[in-house]
Structure formats: C-alpha cells, structure tokens
Amino acid sequence: MNEIESWHGLLRVDDELTREFCTGFAASMRARRLTFGDRIHCPFLRPFFLSAIDEACIRRAAETLAALGERVAREAMSSPELFAQLGVTEAEERLIRIEPGYERASTASRVDAFLLSSGLHFAEYNAESPAGPAYTQRLAELFDSLPVMARFREGRTVRHRQTIEPLLAALLESYREWGGRAQPPTVAIVDWRDVPTWAEFEILRDAFVAAGVPTMVCTPRELEFDGATLSTGGTRIDLVYRRVLLNDIVSNPDACAALVKAYEARAVCVANTFRCKLPHKKAFFAVLTDPRNAKLFSPLEHAVIAAHVPWTRLVADRSAEKDGTELPLLEMVRRDRETLVLKPNDEYGGKGVILGWEADPSAWDAAVDAALRDPPGAWIVQERIPVRREIFPQFDDAGDVTNREMLVDLAPYLFRGRMSGFLTRLSTTGLANVTSGGGQVPAFVIEP
C-alpha cells in the first residue's frame, strides 16, 4: 500500500470524514488566520507526500535556477540586449537601475513546478515577493498536530520544512550584506491593505516579534521619509520586507514615493530589491532556453535547464529555434497550438494565461494577434509541460467530503538561494494558484 492509500485508509468515517470534524477543522484554520480573503486555504483532508530522494532532486534543480536568476540579474545590468530579451519596460528600468546597496536581488523567491515520476518540470520563477511562506508553515503545523498524522507516522519518518524562520534569517542576512548594524533591526512588512494575503503578514509579524525582531505591517502610503530616515507612525524602519509589487510601485508613484526615495538614498534596506524584477519576468525562461545566451551558463547548468525549464520565447514577428529547427516564430506558434501556452510576461495568479490545448484555433489565432498588438515584450509563448494529478478528499462549506482528482503544483521556496519548504497548491483546472480559486495543502517528506 502506498502512502496515499495508507493515509486515506486512516481517515475514519466516524471522525475525520464527519461534518463536525470538517467544520471544526475549517474553524481551526480561521483561528490561525489561514485564510485567503474570506476563504480558508485548505478544504482538503490530506497533505501532499514526497520522498527524500524527490526533495534532494528538487533542491539541486531549484537552487541552480535561483543562482541563474541572480546571474542573469547581474549580467542584465550591463547588457541592453538582456534587458530587451526580458521585456523590461522603461518605467521598470528606471527603478531597476537604482543601486540597492547590496548584491542579492531575491532574498525570497519560489519556483512553480510539477513533480512527476518522469522528472521535475518548472512552470515559472517567482523572484519577486512570493506569497505563502507563513501560511505554508502554519498549515503544516496544524496537520502535524492531527491524530491521523500520529497514526500515519507509525513505522514512518515524516517531516515538514520550516519556512518562517529561514525567511527571517534570509532577511537579516540581506540586511547585514546591505551594511545594516541595528541589532535587531526594525522590520516593516509593506503592501496594500486590501490584498487577500494581509492575514499572512500578521502571522509573519507575530513570528518575527516572538523571535526578538520588532516588526510592523503597513501600507506604502503610511511610510514617511524625511531625507534621512524612513518611518511609519513615528517609528524608524531599518529593513523593509517588500511585498508590494514593482508593478504597483510603477502605477502608484505618489503612494510609493517615500519607499522609493528611501531606497534610492540607501536609507533603508529593501528586500527583495527592485532588481529581482529581471528574473521574475516570465521571459527569464526565454533567456535560459535561447541558444544566443549559451555562453552565460556552464555545461552542468545547461543540463539543468534542458531537464527542467520549458522552451520559452517572447511573442514577436521573428525567427526562433526550437528542437534544432529555426522557423518564423508566429508560424510555429499557430501550428503547434496544442503544445503551447500564451502568458503575459508580467502577471501573477494565472491572469491572462491561455492554454492552447483548451482554445479552439480561431480563438488562439486571435489571442496571438492581440499579443502582437501589445507593446513588445508583453507576452511570452511557452512549451506545454506535463502536470501531476492526485485524488484528495475535499470538504465543502457544509462539511461534506468528496474525493476529487486535483492538479498538484509543487513550488519550493528559496531564501537567499537556499531551498526550504514547499507551497503546494491544488486545482481542478489547468491553472494551479490560490488567487484564481485553487487551494493549498502542506507538503510532508517521507524518509526511507
């Protein structure tokens, strides 16, 4: 019996599968602030399981990708060609070129991936302010406390990774690299008040404070800069954990002026830096898979790219190489619709993504034409990757349980390039993200 069957067999009809248990379980999540807006994160009664061998494979690939992200960010600063390949806008470039005061572009990042028996397949690299590390750890701790987990552990070594403590350690390490001397620094977690992840900021604040690091949560508008000190409510800020996205900073310059001016004056350490936007662009995978950039990577790195990164290109009226053949890109895109996906170069939460195999030919051609009319660098086309599906018991608002086949997206977190823990999302559609209505489960590693 495998681990999934074993876990399902341990769910008792008169306990875990009852309405009372499920509604109580949902209440436990709400009490722990495990909510995305009004929704609980996990209407499921099983974690995702992976082996220690899987974890080691994921670590090698994900940490290599994070290292490549840092290298591409550094190289792009002196390469207009790389800026063009990444599809960076003029407004973004102005912010990216501000010297942040330290080298590490992404203090926290995440790789969205699918783990299959045939291998690990990356979908994209979230190099800018990835959500979920607090939710991930607290949800794993909740599952870890369940009696069914105690029964499941009999004869097995089962563990989950911490994500909050490594995140804090990485933030403090970036602060020290920046030259910060406060012991401890005062941290501000900064984003808009109406984002659905505000509850996570409160979880992080409480955890950081418990670890001895004074922390507050505020919006960009609540920041003040007097030319020397960034503050909020009269309290000096040493380190900004930036969850507000660069897109929002570009589109709300007045509201974000204090943050940008303090960053530019190096009056505060900001993590992630604005330069994380370079590998965050979905065209980062186009840079990795385009032969004209081959000299940037070692033979071992090329092997990692070939094994895990899907072929990707910016949508443009030009020729492109794929599988050893060079053709007009648009001809290739229209011909190979059923094996391609069209994505905005700079969106999140599955916004605007068009799956070629779910679109009819006329709709696909219209989407390609619309992408061409947008500014250069606005869209990418990417090779379809295989996805993983598993059966999970899911409960509804009334507490009724149904076994459902779910798409499983496994996304390792990287803190200053070191992997720690996984965001694992489930969906009934071809897109796996919490923003578009998916759910989350914790990931547990089973040792041999």
Order of alpha helices (4+ residues) and beta strands (2+ residues): alpha-alpha-beta-beta-beta-alpha-alpha-alpha-beta-beta-alpha-alpha-beta-alpha-beta-alpha-beta-beta-beta-beta-beta-alpha-alpha-beta-alpha-alpha-alpha-beta-beta-beta-alpha-beta-beta-alpha-beta-beta-beta-beta-beta-beta
